[in-house]
Amino acid sequence: MKKIAVVGTGYVGLVSGTCFAEAGNNVCCIDIDVEKVEKLRNGQITIYEPGLEKLFKRNVNEGRLTFTTNLEEGIKGQEIIFLALPTPPGEDGSADLKYILSVAAELGKLLKHDEFKVIVDKSTVPVGTADLVRKTIIANGASPECFDIVSNPEFLREGVAVDDFMKPDRVVIGYSNEKSKTIMGELYAPFVRQGNPVYYMDERSAELTKYAANSFLATKITFINEIARLCEILGADVDMVRLGIGSDDRIGKRFLFPGIGYGGSCFPKDVKALVKSASDVDYNFEILKAVMNVNAEQKVILIPRILEYFGGDLSGKTFAVWGLAFKPNTDDIREAPALEIIDDLLSKGANVVAYDPEAMDNVKKLYGDKIKFSNNQYEALHGADALIIATEWNEFRTPDFDKISSLLKNRVIFDGRNLYALDMMKKLNYYYSSIGREI
Ligand code: UGA
């Protein structure tokens, strides 16, 4: 059993804290948001993540998972302190380290000379942050012997975060001190019992590993999106090409689904930050610049098609939008393609009726009554001129087409996620526009 503090109860902090507690550790999560901490203390979960609530409640009830707003109280007696704080993009695209460095400064004042603590960067942070955190802690009064910095990036995906955390493909630990290597190895041992590797490396390599992983995946998605564009011009089917290349182990089947671009809180931010980090050291990361440009176009790739279908004029037209979250099984709408499509439609004078199983509350906060929301996927279709599919929630995969046909004004679907078979759509007599396949 380890005694752990987790600073920051956002997505990564709350999942990590809960999962460490689930493995039998004693975890105190710290956050400056008083209201949030009050909720969490009362056993109320603050994010939507399948499977998390059950573990969260159990560990809160059993006293292994506690919450506080007081950093001093939260780190008292803990051997490991995780920093799971936001690193939002600054104006120039670089990761803004203000939250991490302000907590580091606080820790510098609080760390005791006769205790050793491992301070772990869990957030996605640019290369060199471990050094910066170390310097900040020392500059604020702590002696270098009473702590060590470890870089331990997190690779979990929203929607399957619990599984990803409990059974990680790999654990990456950047360290420079044998003592903290041992402590981190002991902490993660229960999570890699199936034999998945723990890679020990220097902190800089660990920090870069995280950016390289996300940027590579964003590039893979963008590559297939460009192949999809070419398929449309050449009369090929991207879903066939995807299968044809993905069965080669060196390429792999996963993350090759074409669509309306990647979104979320990680890929867009991390690609941008890596490009900026590279340019800070005079390296022009060309491939990632192209990825950003292609993805920006991809997010609104359906718009010209919609315009063309409706003769260039969308004013007064109504569009049903299925899916608002940036991907299924989350209520997260950060950088969601759906929102860009909606903004574009609204700017062209169209009306939007949206449905999403989890993300509507978040969108309501942003859009108010600029768009309408429906209680279920079919209600959104009443009298709509076309249906747009922006997120591949399971419930959209095999819908009742008779119902859809009776509710929509026209049999027209713009599908940004390739959910339906082309021959079926032809048989049903739909105008069906998807990504990288014939109309
Ligand atoms: C991503 C990474 O997958 C995680 O490993 C990483 O830990 C996380 O970022 C992070 O840095 O915290 P996440 O943002 O939750 O996880 O979502 P993904 O499942 O990776 O999807 C990202 C985007 O790519 C979504 O918009 C999704 O629709 C899109 N995507 C994904 C595609 O367009 N095609 C695909 O084949 C796969």
Residues whose N, C-alpha, C, O or C-beta is under 5 A from the ligand:
A	BS01	UGA	E154 F155 L156 R157 E158 I221 F255 L256 F257 G259 G261 Y262 G263 G264 S265 C266 F267 F326 K327
